[in-house]
Amino acid sequence: MSNIFAILRRLTCAAKKKILSVGLQSLVFIAAGGGAFAVNASPSSVTQNGLAWLSSQVQASGGMAAGGATGATEWQVQAETVGALRTFNQTLPPTLLDSIQSRPDDGVTELLSRQVLVRSAAGVDSVGQQSKLISLQYAGSGWGASASHQPNALDTAYALLALNAVANTSGVESGLAFLRGQQYPSGGFGLPSSSAETEQPSVFGTSLAVLAMASWRQQFDAGTSLANAQRWLLASRSAGVYGSTLENAVALMALSRQTSDEAVLQPLVDALVRSQQANGSWDGDGYLTALALRALGTYSLAPSTPTTGSLSGVVVDKDTGSPLSNVSIALVGSSSQTVASAADGKFSIYNIAPGAYKLSLSQAGYATVQVSVDVAAGQLLNLGVVRLSAAPNTATLKGTVKNIYGTPLA
């Protein structure tokens, strides 16, 4: 078993936040387009510099240095490098491909998933790897890190994405059902943890789950799971971004599959561009550099013409001006959605199909406010401040007062 799984299961939740990348090395590699990779992205100066640095890290033998900042293993860095080069239609070094394909899989779900994808990229048969990967699935359930580990959302998503790349539906329906069952009520997905730990949703786990469900949505209905996971990702941002380059990259990959809304995607792109070093790398780390390049490439392949719009605003108390949290904001129309305002009263609704809508804002103790809005494709509609008035605390009572004999009393 690779270091990745042993480390993941020893981490406390606090430590996970610090080095979560150790457990999510295959996220971008297996998460593009409808197949194994998004291809033919147009390099910019940012990505050209990144590709030049990354290519220089491939040794004559096909080996690569293990990840520094992320702690990725050599084969994880190699696999992500194949993904990055393929995204920009670069030549794949034969020695790099051979090094990954010839590595013993040790019955590890992630490694087998990667080998399926690398072979798919190289146009090499992967029937043997697919068969072994399918054999690791728990009957009617999902995948664990290996045959000796219980199924979890992370490894199940790895396997589902690999099988999607080669259009193999074996075990997919039950795997997707298991994955949906691992979703938290908040909409997020967590990472594998020991029984002594408190597992929590993470940007990494949720992004991978979004990519896995999205890759199969044409064949298998994801129900509300996909939309709820996307909402969790959006609600987990701070000023439009996440807490690290790794999170920004994986979330950009996932959200690029779900929306073309620039209000969502552009802040993540900008954050990645700002964090690139002068030598073209991200933190001098092969894995992180490949990850960032894949994310930027996937974004550049997103439809340039927006098909949806978004709206935002802030809800306050009309009398005090104080922000109101947990206000129910229901958008009714062809893209009906319901969200709640945050602690600062702010709210946003994304992926709205163009058209006319009714927006209803309600909270106990306040009179409901209804607003008519028209949303256009590509529009970022800001409603400004919406003020809720306290509901009246008096009522009108009507009736006739009668005595015990039924005679009305004056």
C-alpha positions as CSV (number, residue, x, y, z in Angstrom):
1,M,0.0,0.0,0.0
2,S,1.3,3.5,-0.8
3,N,2.1,6.0,1.8
4,I,-0.9,8.0,0.8
5,F,-3.5,5.7,2.5
6,A,-1.4,5.0,5.6
7,I,-0.9,8.7,6.1
8,L,-4.6,9.6,5.5
9,R,-5.7,7.2,8.2
10,R,-3.3,8.5,10.8
11,L,-4.1,12.2,10.3
12,T,-6.2,14.2,12.7
13,C,-8.7,16.6,11.1
14,A,-6.4,19.5,11.8
15,A,-3.4,17.8,10.2
16,K,-5.5,16.9,7.2
17,K,-6.2,20.5,6.5
18,K,-2.4,21.0,6.4
19,I,-1.4,18.2,4.1
20,L,-4.6,16.9,2.5
21,S,-2.9,16.8,-0.9
22,V,-1.3,13.5,0.2
23,G,-4.6,11.8,-0.1
24,L,-6.0,13.3,-3.3
25,Q,-3.2,13.0,-5.8
26,S,-5.4,11.5,-8.6
27,L,-8.1,14.2,-8.4
28,V,-7.2,16.2,-11.5
29,F,-5.6,13.3,-13.4
30,I,-8.8,11.5,-13.6
31,A,-11.2,14.3,-13.8
32,A,-11.5,15.9,-17.2
33,G,-14.2,16.1,-19.8
34,G,-16.2,13.1,-20.7
35,G,-13.2,10.8,-20.9
36,A,-9.8,10.5,-19.4
37,F,-8.5,13.9,-20.2
38,A,-9.6,17.3,-21.5
39,V,-7.4,17.9,-24.5
40,N,-6.3,20.6,-26.9
41,A,-6.4,23.5,-24.4
42,S,-4.5,26.5,-25.8
43,P,-1.4,27.3,-23.7
44,S,-1.0,30.8,-22.4
45,S,2.3,32.3,-21.1
46,V,1.4,31.0,-17.7
47,T,0.7,27.5,-18.8
48,Q,3.6,27.5,-21.3
49,N,6.0,28.3,-18.5
50,G,4.5,25.7,-16.3
51,L,4.6,23.0,-19.0
52,A,8.3,23.9,-19.7
53,W,9.2,23.5,-16.0
54,L,7.2,20.3,-15.7
55,S,8.7,18.7,-18.8
56,S,12.2,19.4,-17.5
57,Q,11.5,17.3,-14.4
58,V,11.0,14.1,-16.4
59,Q,14.2,12.1,-16.2
60,A,15.6,10.0,-19.1
61,S,14.4,6.9,-17.2
62,G,10.9,8.3,-16.9
63,G,11.3,8.9,-13.2
64,M,10.4,12.1,-11.5
65,A,11.1,13.5,-8.1
66,A,8.4,12.9,-5.5
67,G,6.2,15.9,-4.5
68,G,7.8,18.3,-2.1
69,A,5.1,20.6,-0.7
70,T,2.3,18.0,-1.3
71,G,4.2,14.9,-0.2
72,A,3.0,13.0,-3.4
73,T,4.8,9.8,-4.3
74,E,6.8,9.5,-7.5
75,W,4.0,7.6,-9.4
76,Q,1.4,10.1,-8.3
77,V,3.6,12.9,-9.7
78,Q,4.2,10.9,-12.9
79,A,0.5,10.3,-13.4
80,E,-0.5,13.9,-12.9
81,T,2.3,15.0,-15.3
82,V,0.8,12.7,-18.0
83,G,-2.6,14.4,-17.4
84,A,-1.2,17.9,-17.6
85,L,0.8,17.2,-20.8
86,R,-2.2,15.4,-22.4
87,T,-4.5,18.4,-21.5
88,F,-2.4,20.7,-23.7
89,N,-1.8,18.0,-26.4
90,Q,1.9,17.7,-25.6
91,T,4.0,14.7,-26.5
92,L,4.0,12.1,-23.8
93,P,7.5,10.8,-23.1
94,P,7.5,7.0,-23.8
95,T,9.8,6.4,-20.8
96,L,7.3,8.2,-18.5
97,L,4.5,6.1,-19.7
98,D,6.5,2.9,-19.4
99,S,7.6,3.7,-15.9
100,I,4.0,4.1,-14.7
101,Q,2.6,1.1,-16.6
102,S,5.3,-1.2,-15.4
103,R,4.9,-0.4,-11.7
104,P,3.4,-3.2,-9.6
105,D,-0.1,-2.1,-8.6
106,D,0.0,-3.9,-5.1
107,G,-3.8,-4.1,-5.3
108,V,-4.2,-0.4,-4.6
109,T,-7.3,1.2,-6.0
110,E,-5.7,4.5,-6.7
111,L,-2.7,3.1,-8.5
112,L,-4.9,0.8,-10.6
113,S,-7.2,3.7,-11.5
114,R,-4.2,5.7,-12.6
115,Q,-2.8,2.9,-14.7
116,V,-6.1,2.5,-16.5
117,L,-6.1,6.2,-17.3
118,V,-2.4,6.3,-18.4
119,R,-3.0,3.4,-20.7
120,S,-6.1,5.0,-22.1
121,A,-4.1,8.2,-22.8
122,A,-1.4,6.2,-24.5
123,G,-3.9,4.1,-26.5
124,V,-2.7,0.9,-24.8
125,D,-5.0,-1.9,-23.7
126,S,-6.0,-1.9,-20.0
127,V,-8.3,-4.9,-19.8
128,G,-6.2,-6.6,-17.2
129,Q,-6.0,-3.5,-15.0
130,Q,-9.8,-2.9,-15.4
131,S,-10.5,-6.4,-14.4
132,K,-8.4,-6.2,-11.2
133,L,-9.9,-2.8,-10.3
134,I,-13.4,-4.2,-10.6
135,S,-12.5,-7.2,-8.5
136,L,-11.6,-4.8,-5.6
137,Q,-15.2,-3.5,-5.4
138,Y,-17.2,-4.6,-2.5
139,A,-20.3,-6.5,-3.7
140,G,-23.1,-4.0,-4.4
141,S,-21.1,-1.2,-2.8
142,G,-18.0,0.9,-3.4
143,W,-14.2,0.7,-3.3
144,G,-11.8,0.9,-0.5
145,A,-8.0,1.8,-0.6
146,S,-7.4,-2.0,-1.2
147,A,-9.3,-5.2,-0.8
148,S,-8.5,-5.2,2.9
149,H,-10.0,-1.7,3.5
150,Q,-13.7,-0.8,3.9
151,P,-15.2,1.2,1.0
152,N,-15.0,4.9,1.2
153,A,-16.1,7.9,-1.0
154,L,-12.6,8.8,-2.0
155,D,-11.5,5.5,-3.5
156,T,-14.9,4.9,-5.0
157,A,-14.7,8.1,-6.9
158,Y,-11.2,7.2,-8.1
159,A,-12.5,3.9,-9.5
160,L,-15.6,5.5,-11.0
161,L,-13.6,8.1,-12.9
162,A,-11.1,5.5,-14.2
163,L,-14.0,3.2,-15.5
164,N,-15.6,6.2,-17.1
165,A,-12.5,6.9,-19.1
166,V,-12.7,3.5,-20.7
167,A,-16.6,3.3,-20.9
168,N,-16.7,0.3,-18.6
169,T,-20.0,0.3,-16.7
170,S,-19.2,-2.8,-14.5
171,G,-20.2,-2.0,-10.9
172,V,-20.8,1.7,-11.7
173,E,-24.4,1.9,-10.7
174,S,-23.8,0.4,-7.3
175,G,-20.7,2.4,-6.9
176,L,-22.5,5.6,-7.6
177,A,-25.3,4.6,-5.1
178,F,-22.6,4.0,-2.4
179,L,-21.0,7.4,-3.2
180,R,-24.3,9.3,-2.9
181,G,-24.9,7.5,0.4
182,Q,-21.6,9.0,1.8
183,Q,-22.7,12.5,1.3
184,Y,-23.2,14.7,4.4
185,P,-26.5,16.5,5.0
186,S,-24.6,19.7,4.2
187,G,-23.9,18.4,0.7
188,G,-20.1,17.9,1.2
189,F,-18.0,14.7,1.1
190,G,-15.2,13.8,3.5
191,L,-12.0,11.8,3.4
192,P,-11.2,8.4,4.8
193,S,-10.5,8.5,8.6
194,S,-10.0,6.1,11.4
195,S,-12.8,5.5,13.9
196,A,-11.0,7.7,16.4
197,E,-11.3,10.7,14.2
198,T,-14.3,13.0,13.4
199,E,-14.6,13.0,9.7
200,Q,-15.7,16.3,8.1
201,P,-16.6,17.4,4.6
202,S,-13.6,18.7,2.6
203,V,-13.1,20.7,-0.5
204,F,-10.9,17.8,-1.8
205,G,-13.3,15.0,-1.2
206,T,-16.3,17.0,-2.4
207,S,-14.5,18.1,-5.6
208,L,-13.6,14.5,-6.4
209,A,-17.2,13.3,-5.8
210,V,-18.6,16.0,-8.0
211,L,-16.2,14.9,-10.8
212,A,-17.1,11.3,-10.4
213,M,-20.9,11.9,-10.4
214,A,-20.7,14.4,-13.3
215,S,-18.7,11.9,-15.4
216,W,-21.6,9.4,-15.4
217,R,-24.6,11.7,-15.3
218,Q,-25.5,10.9,-18.9
219,Q,-26.0,7.3,-18.1
220,F,-27.0,7.4,-14.4
221,D,-29.1,9.9,-12.6
222,A,-27.2,11.7,-9.8
223,G,-30.5,13.0,-8.3
224,T,-29.9,16.0,-6.1
225,S,-26.5,14.8,-4.9
226,L,-24.5,16.7,-7.6
227,A,-26.3,20.0,-7.1
228,N,-26.0,19.8,-3.3
229,A,-22.3,19.1,-3.5
230,Q,-21.8,22.0,-5.8
231,R,-23.7,24.3,-3.4
232,W,-21.4,23.1,-0.6
233,L,-18.3,23.9,-2.6
234,L,-19.6,27.4,-3.4
235,A,-20.6,28.0,0.2
236,S,-17.1,27.0,1.4
237,R,-15.3,29.8,-0.4
238,S,-13.9,32.9,1.2
239,A,-13.9,36.0,-1.1
240,G,-14.4,33.6,-4.0
241,V,-11.4,31.3,-3.3
242,Y,-10.2,28.5,-1.0
243,G,-7.4,28.3,1.5
244,S,-4.6,26.8,-0.7
245,T,-3.4,26.4,-4.3
246,L,-4.3,22.7,-4.1
247,E,-7.9,23.5,-3.1
248,N,-8.3,26.2,-5.7
249,A,-7.0,23.8,-8.4
250,V,-9.2,20.9,-7.6
251,A,-12.3,23.0,-7.0
252,L,-11.7,24.8,-10.3
253,M,-11.7,21.4,-12.0
254,A,-14.9,20.4,-10.4
255,L,-16.8,23.7,-10.8
256,S,-15.6,24.0,-14.5
257,R,-17.6,20.8,-15.1
258,Q,-20.7,22.4,-13.6
259,T,-20.9,26.0,-14.6
260,S,-19.4,28.6,-17.0
261,D,-20.3,31.4,-14.6
262,E,-17.2,33.7,-14.5
263,A,-18.2,35.0,-11.1
264,V,-17.5,31.5,-9.8
265,L,-14.5,30.5,-12.0
266,Q,-12.5,33.6,-12.5
267,P,-11.4,34.2,-8.9
268,L,-10.0,30.7,-8.8
269,V,-8.1,31.2,-12.0
270,D,-6.7,34.5,-10.8
271,A,-5.6,32.9,-7.5
272,L,-3.7,30.1,-9.4
273,V,-2.0,32.6,-11.7
274,R,-0.9,34.7,-8.8
275,S,0.6,31.7,-7.0
276,Q,2.8,30.6,-9.9
277,Q,6.5,31.1,-9.2
278,A,9.0,32.8,-11.6
279,N,10.4,29.5,-12.8
280,G,7.0,28.4,-14.0
281,S,6.2,25.9,-11.2
282,W,3.9,26.0,-8.3
283,D,6.0,25.7,-5.1
284,G,8.6,23.8,-7.0
285,D,6.4,20.7,-6.7
286,G,5.7,18.5,-9.7
287,Y,2.4,17.2,-8.5
288,L,1.1,20.7,-7.6
289,T,2.3,22.2,-10.9
290,A,0.7,19.4,-12.9
291,L,-2.5,19.9,-10.9
292,A,-2.6,23.7,-11.5
293,L,-1.9,23.2,-15.2
294,R,-4.8,20.7,-15.5
295,A,-7.2,23.0,-13.7
296,L,-6.2,26.0,-15.9
297,G,-6.5,23.9,-19.0
298,T,-9.9,22.6,-18.1
299,Y,-11.1,26.1,-17.4
300,S,-9.9,27.3,-20.8
301,L,-11.9,24.5,-22.5
302,A,-15.1,25.6,-20.8
303,P,-17.7,27.1,-23.1
304,S,-16.8,30.7,-23.8
305,T,-20.4,31.8,-24.3
306,P,-22.2,31.7,-20.9
307,T,-25.5,29.8,-20.8
308,T,-26.6,30.8,-17.3
309,G,-26.6,33.8,-15.0
310,S,-26.4,34.4,-11.3
311,L,-27.8,36.8,-8.7
312,S,-26.7,38.0,-5.3
313,G,-27.7,40.4,-2.5
314,V,-27.7,41.0,1.2
315,V,-30.7,40.7,3.6
316,V,-31.0,43.1,6.6
317,D,-33.5,44.1,9.2
318,K,-35.4,47.1,7.9
319,D,-35.4,48.8,11.3
320,T,-31.9,48.1,12.6
321,G,-30.0,47.5,9.4
322,S,-28.5,44.4,11.0
323,P,-27.7,41.5,8.6
324,L,-30.1,38.6,8.8
325,S,-28.7,35.0,8.6
326,N,-30.6,31.8,7.6
327,V,-33.2,33.7,5.6
328,S,-34.8,31.3,3.2
329,I,-34.4,32.6,-0.3
330,A,-36.4,30.7,-2.9
331,L,-36.1,31.3,-6.6
332,V,-39.2,30.1,-8.5
333,G,-39.1,29.5,-12.2
334,S,-37.5,27.3,-14.8
335,S,-34.3,26.9,-12.5
336,S,-35.9,26.8,-9.1
337,Q,-33.5,26.8,-6.2
338,T,-33.5,27.6,-2.5
339,V,-30.5,28.9,-0.5
340,A,-30.0,30.5,2.9
341,S,-28.3,33.8,3.7
342,A,-25.0,33.7,5.4
343,A,-24.1,35.2,8.8
344,D,-23.4,38.5,7.1
345,G,-26.7,38.4,5.4
346,K,-25.2,37.8,1.9
347,F,-26.6,35.3,-0.5
348,S,-25.8,34.1,-4.0
349,I,-27.6,31.8,-6.5
350,Y,-25.7,30.4,-9.5
351,N,-26.4,28.4,-12.7
352,I,-29.8,30.2,-13.3
353,A,-31.2,29.5,-16.8
354,P,-32.3,32.8,-18.5
355,G,-35.8,33.8,-17.8
356,A,-38.3,35.5,-15.5
357,Y,-38.4,34.5,-11.9
358,K,-40.0,35.2,-8.5
359,L,-37.6,35.5,-5.6
360,S,-39.2,35.0,-2.2
361,L,-37.3,35.9,1.0
362,S,-38.8,34.6,4.3
363,Q,-37.9,34.1,7.9
364,A,-39.9,33.6,11.1
365,G,-40.8,36.8,12.7
366,Y,-40.6,38.8,9.5
367,A,-43.0,39.6,6.7
368,T,-42.1,37.7,3.5
369,V,-40.7,39.8,0.6
370,Q,-41.2,38.8,-3.0
371,V,-39.2,40.3,-5.9
372,S,-39.6,39.8,-9.6
373,V,-36.3,39.3,-11.4
374,D,-35.2,38.7,-15.0
375,V,-32.0,36.8,-15.5
376,A,-30.0,36.8,-18.7
377,A,-27.2,34.5,-19.7
378,G,-23.8,35.8,-18.4
379,Q,-25.5,38.3,-16.2
380,L,-24.3,38.8,-12.6
381,L,-27.4,40.4,-11.1
382,N,-26.8,42.2,-7.9
383,L,-30.1,43.0,-6.0
384,G,-28.3,45.1,-3.5
385,V,-29.8,45.4,0.0
386,V,-33.2,43.7,0.6
387,R,-34.9,44.8,3.8
388,L,-37.3,42.6,5.8
389,S,-39.8,44.2,8.1
390,A,-40.8,42.7,11.4
391,A,-44.1,40.9,11.1
392,P,-47.1,42.6,12.9
393,N,-47.7,41.1,16.4
394,T,-51.4,42.1,16.5
395,A,-54.4,40.5,14.9
396,T,-58.0,41.3,14.2
397,L,-60.6,39.1,15.9
398,K,-64.2,39.1,14.5
399,G,-67.3,37.4,15.9
400,T,-70.4,37.7,18.0
401,V,-70.5,37.6,21.8
402,K,-73.6,35.7,23.1
403,N,-74.9,34.8,26.5
404,I,-75.7,31.3,27.7
405,Y,-79.1,31.5,26.0
406,G,-77.6,32.4,22.6
407,T,-78.7,36.0,22.7
408,P,-76.2,38.5,21.2
409,L,-74.8,40.8,23.8
410,A,-74.6,44.5,22.9
